[in-house]
Amino acid sequence: NTDALVLKVLAKGGKRNETFEKLIYERRTTLAPYGLSMLALALPEKSAEREMARRNLTQFLKVDDENGTAYLNIPSWCCFFWYGNENETNAAYLTLLLADEPNSPVCRKLASYLTANIRNSPWRNSTRSIGAVVRALAGYIIVSGEGAPDGKVTVRFDDREIRSFQISRKNMWNSD
């Protein structure tokens, strides 16, 4: 898992090492979901290896249509290690999906899960995991277009219109 993280950092810095990539890829079945996400993010986009790493991750994916959420179910064997952090792992998976499948319905569900989990979680004990979630959600807002709203809001009470106004990118933070 540490090697997968190092591999991702090297790839992001433009210092890819194909021998190292091949070694980690061959051992991907021993990685935690976080390490598998790091490996996939390190591999070249649209490569068969990256696609396989993403498919390996789907075995951990749980979708709750009733709540409109999705998350990676972290195996119990890695929960007590640094690579078993639930929020950071799901943030890494969201980052991967945004890069490879930005229109996937899982992206919205994963973003909803992360938002609820980071807001309501009593285990907010890691600034690193909170930072990873904020980074992933910021990426989601950009890719999904939710940072550029354009719509009309009508407030009604007992079938009477109380107020109607337009929300746009210019006034989204300062409207009444």
Secondary structure, 3 states (H helix, E strand, C coil): CHHHHHHHHHHHCCCCCHHHHHHHHHCHHHCCHHHHHHHHHHCCCCCHHHHHHHHHHHHHEEEECCCCEEEECCCHHHCCCHHHCHHHHHHHHHHHHHHHCCCCHHHHHHHHHHHHHHHHCCCCCCHHHHHHHHHHHHHHHHHHCCCCCCEEEEEEECCEEEEEEEECCCCCCCCC
